[in-house]
Amino acid sequence: MREKVLIVEDDSVFRHYLFQVLKYDFDVTLAEGPKEALERLEQDRYELMITDLRMPAMDGRDLVEKVHHEIDPEIMVIVITAYEDDWPADDALTSHVFRYLRKGSFLPGELKQNVYKALEIKRTVLSLRDSRQRADDKEKVLRKIFENSEEPLFITDSTLKPVLVNKGLEMITGYTRDDLSSMRVEDLFCEPDRSKIAGFLGEVLRGLDVKPLVARIRRAIGADKEVELSASLVRLNNSTIFLKGTIRPIDSERPFRDNLERRLRELSLSLENKETRLKDLDRRLREVVDNTRDIVIFFDSDLRCELANTRFKEVLGYTLKDIKDKKLRWKDILHPEDVHVLDDISNAVKKRLRHASGDVRLKTSLGSTVFLRYRASMSYNSDKMLK
């Protein structure tokens, strides 16, 4: 998309000339004077304004000042005038003006070159500003993460003096930030470990890849504490070197917790696998039950119907919902002379028998009677209670 340029010129001939020079390279808008220019600037955003100085109602100098202070402080300005005394070039170039050209003293190509240069500078400035803003935002986020981290963190200069520490380090050491800023990292550790800490950090500063080191930290208050020290090198440029590090407390209960978490994960996975297998078995059982020509009914431990296959409805005309919602009692289905079948099954359960069978007559939903042979199968848990 072409960049927008606003031309403010009260001389119609010169205004048209400027338009012809720039119209093929830029999106050019014309204004006959400052009033129209301000209206245009309020309605749209322009990258650059080319303005005359001596104009009726308001001169170009006042226009530039008003635009920069009230409308768009980032707009680039090129002044073209025949009256240099109205705004001396030195003053203009220090007041938001990029170029100061005298009418009749420049070629069309020179004007276009100045416009291109002004827009290029503006893009560069805005890009640098955006980059700086992003860097500032990133630094704020990183500082917040650093500060709020539960892990004790520190950053040192090349002399191994902390330049930045977080609350976690204050808590584990018991020292304030002022205390820590006057100490070297090895000073935080007990005397027997200081030499190996110094050697460890020296290797890090030389750019070597070193494994975390276990040592005892000397706390300001309380007993010494065993910790794990890790560190890495940060180079900002060829001359600036920082060292960032972490001091983690060694938790004696950590292996136990890790093992417990592992066992819990294994148990959870085992339960998920069992649940999957049970669902698969239930699906296959339903398929078998629905495809058999027998009437199949499942009862719970209180002899309430839990499941019946499709043959139950096909032969008797009742739905499972009728029985589960107790809209229909078994005594209403059984022939009056066969009500004893319920007692026979109950007695079999009391005796912990696994099977009971016999003949039974059932009434259908249409009132007819069906003669059937039944077989009841019972299963019990370890306490010999009906499942």
N, C-alpha and C positions, 0 to 999 in steps of 0.2 A: 504494500500500500504506500502511495506517495505521501511524502511529508507535507504538512500544511503550512503555507506561508501567507501572511497578511500584509498587504501593501496599503499604506496610508499616505495619500498624496492628493492635494487639492487641485493640482494642475492636471487637467484631464488628458492632455497630450503626453505629458511625461508619465502619468499613471498608466496609460495604454502602452507606452514604450516598455516600461518595466514588466508589464503583464506579458507582452510578446516575447521578451527575453527569457522569462522563467516558466511559462505555461507548459512547455513540453517536458520539463523535468520535475515539476512540483505541482501540488494542488494549490493553486493560487486564488486568493479571495481579495477583492478590491474594496477599499473604503475611501470616500471622498474627503473625510476629515476625522478628527478625533472622536466626535460624538458617535458617528457610525462605527468607527473602529471599536469603541467601548461596547457598543451593542453586540457587535460580532464576537468579541472576546468573551462576553457574558454567555453567549449561546453555544460557542464551540471552543475547542482547544487548538491552539496553533503552536507550532514548534519555533517559528521565527517571525518577527515583525520588522518590516522595512518602513521607515517613516521619514517624512520631511520634517523640518523644524518650524519654519514660519508658516502657520496656518491660522485661519480665523477661529475665533471662540476660544481655542486652546492651542498653545504651541506644542511642538513635538517633545520638548524637554519635559513639560508637565505631564504629557501623555505617558511617556516612558516611566516616570516616577510613579504615577497612579497605577499603571498596569502592574509594575513590579511589587508595589506595596499592597495593592488591594485585590488583584485578580490572579496573576500568574507570576510568581517570583522566578520561575525557571525558564521563561521565554527568552530566546536570544533576540538581540536587537541590532539592526544595522541602520545607521543614520545617513541619509543622503540630503545634502543641503547646498544652497548657493550662498548662504549667509553664515559663515563660520563664526562670526562674532556673537551670534545668538547663543551659542553653547560651545565654548572653546573645546577643541579636540581632547586636550589633556583631561579636562574635567569630565567630558562625556565618557571617555574610555575607562574611567574609574567609577562610573555610575551605571553599571549594568549594560553598557554598550559594547558590542563586540568589534564593530568596524565603523569608521567615520569616513564617508566618501563625499567628495565634492562633485556637484552636478556638472556634467560635461567633461569630467577629467578621467573617466574610466570607460573601458570597453565592455561590451556585453559579456564576453568570456570572463573578464575580471570579476564582474558582479556575480556570475554563477559560481565562480571559484570561491568567492567569499561566502556565499550562501552554503555551499557544500562544506566548507571548513567550519563554519559556525555550527551546522547541524552535527558534524562529526564530533566536535568538541562537546556538544551537549550530550550526545549519546555516550561518550566516554565518561563524562562526569556523572551522569545518571547511573551508568553501569558500576562505576566505582562506589557510588553512594549505596547502591543496592547490595553490592558485595560486602561493603563495610557493615551495612545493617544486618545482613544475613550472618556475618561473622560475629557481630555483637549478640544477635539472638542466639546463635549456637553456643557462644561462650556462656550466656546466662543459663541456658538449659544444662550445659555440662557442669557449670558451677552448682546448680541446684541438685543435679544428680549426685555430684561429688559430695555436697554438703549433707544430703539426706540419706546417703548410703549407710546401711547398717554396718558395713565392713569398715574397719579403721583404715583410712587412706591418707597418704601424704605425697607431696611433690617437693623435691629438693632442687637446689641449684647444683652446679658442678662441684661445689665444695661440700656437698652432702648436708647442707643446712636446710631444714624445712622452710619453704616459702609459702606453702599452703597445706593446711591440715583440716580434717573434718571433725565433727563431734564424736564420731566413733573412736578416733585415735585419742581424743581427750578422755573419753570414758575408760578406755582400757588401760591407759597409762596413769591417769589421775593428774596429769599436768595440764596447765592452761595453755592457750595458744601462744601467749607471750613467753611462757617458759619454753615451749617447744621451739619457738623461733630462734632462741639463743643457744640451742643445743645442736650437736651433730647426731645423725641417726644412731651411730654406734653407742652414743652416750645413754640411749634409752635401755640398753641391755646390760645384764649383769657382767661384772668384770671378767670372769673366765671366758665369756662368749664374745667379747668386744673385738678381739683380734680376728676371729673368723668372720664376724660381721663386716669388719673393715675390708677384709680380703674379698668377701662375697660382693660387696658393693663396688669395689674396685674393678672386679671382673665385669660387672654390669656396665660400668662407665666405659670400659674398653670395648663394649659392644658384643661381649661374649654371651652366649645363650646358657644360662645357669638355672639349675633346678631350685625350687624353694628350699629355704634353710630353716631348721628347727633350732630355736634358742630360747633362753629365759629372759623375759623383759623385766626391767627394774621399775616397779610402779612407785609413784609418789606416795600413795597410801595403800596399805595392805600388802599381802604376801606377793612374792615374785610369781610370775605366771609364764607357763610354757606356751610359746606361740610359733606360728609358721610365717616366715618373712619371704615375700616374693617381690621382685622389682624388675623394671624394664627401662630401657633408655628411650628418651624422646629428643629428637633433634629438630629444632625449629629452623635453623639455618646452619651454615658452616661454623659459626662461632658460638651459637647458643645451645647449650645442652641441659636438659632436665632429666631427672630421674623420678619416676613415679613408682610408688610401692604400696603394698598391702600387708598389714599385720593381722593375721587371723588367729584367734584363740584356738588352742587344740582342746577339743572336747573329749573327755575320757569316756563319755557315754555315747559318743557318735557311732562307734562300731555296732553297739547294741541296737541303737535306733535304726541304723542302716539295715541290719539283719532283720529287725522287726518289720520295717517297711517292705523289704524284699519278700518276707514270708506273707505279709498281707496282700502284696500284689499277686503272688502265686496263688493264694487262697481265692482271691477275687477272680482270677483267671479260671481257676478250677470250677468255681461256682457258675461262672458264665458258660463254661463248656458243658457242665451238667445241665444247666437250664436249657441250653440249645438242644442237647440230646433228649431231654424230657419233652420239649416241644415237638421234636421230630417223632418221638415215640407216640405222643398223643395224636399227632396228625395221622400217622400210619394206623393207629388203633381205630380212630374214627373212620378211616377208609375201609378197614376190615369190617367194622361193626355195621357201617351203612351198606356194605355190599353183600352181607349175608342175608339169607332168606328167613332166618329166625328173628323173632322179636328179642332185642337185647336191651336190658334196662340196668343201669348202675344205681346203687343205693349208697347213701352215706352210713355212718355208724349208728344213726338213729332210724335207719330204714326209710329215709326220705329219698325220693327219686332225684338224682343229680343229672342223669343223662339217659336218653333213649334214642334208638336209631330210627331211620325213616320208616322201617317196617311197622313200628309201633303205631304210627299215624295211618299207614296204608291199610292195616288190618283192622284196627280198632276205631280209627277216625278221630282220635284225640291228639292234641299237641302236647309237647313237653311242658309248655308254659301253663297249660291247664292244671297239670299235676304239681309243678313247682310252686305256682301261686296258690295252691290249695283250693282252687275253684272246684276241683274234683277229688273226692276221697277214694281210696282204694276199695273201701267197703261198698261204694256206689258202683264200682266196676265189677267186683266179684259177684258171682251167683250167690244168692243167700245161703245155699247149702255148702258153699266152698269158702266161706269167710274164715273157717278154721285154718286155711292155708297160711294166713298171717301168723297165727299162733304157732303153727308147725315150724315156720322159719325162725321165729323168735326163740323157741325152745332149742332149736338146733344151734343157734348162736350161744345160748346160755351153756350148752354142753361143749362149746368150742368145736363143733363139727365143721368140717370144711365143705360139705355138700349136703344138699337136701333136694329131693325131687318128688314128683307126683303129678296127678292130673288136676286140671283146674278149668273152670268155665268162666269166661269173661264176657261182659255185655259190651257191645259196640255202641258208638254214638247214635246209631240208627235204631237201637233197641233189640237187635238180634243177638244171639248167643254163639260164641265161638268156643269149641272144645280144643284145649291145648295141653301139651305135656310140658311141664316146667322143670328146670334144673337151676337151683340156686348155688352159687359158689361163694364162699366166704374166706377172707384172709384176715390174719390177726397180727398185731405188733408183738414186740418182745415181752410185753406185759400181758399178753394173751387178750388184749382188748381188740374189738372189731375195728378194722381199718376201713 
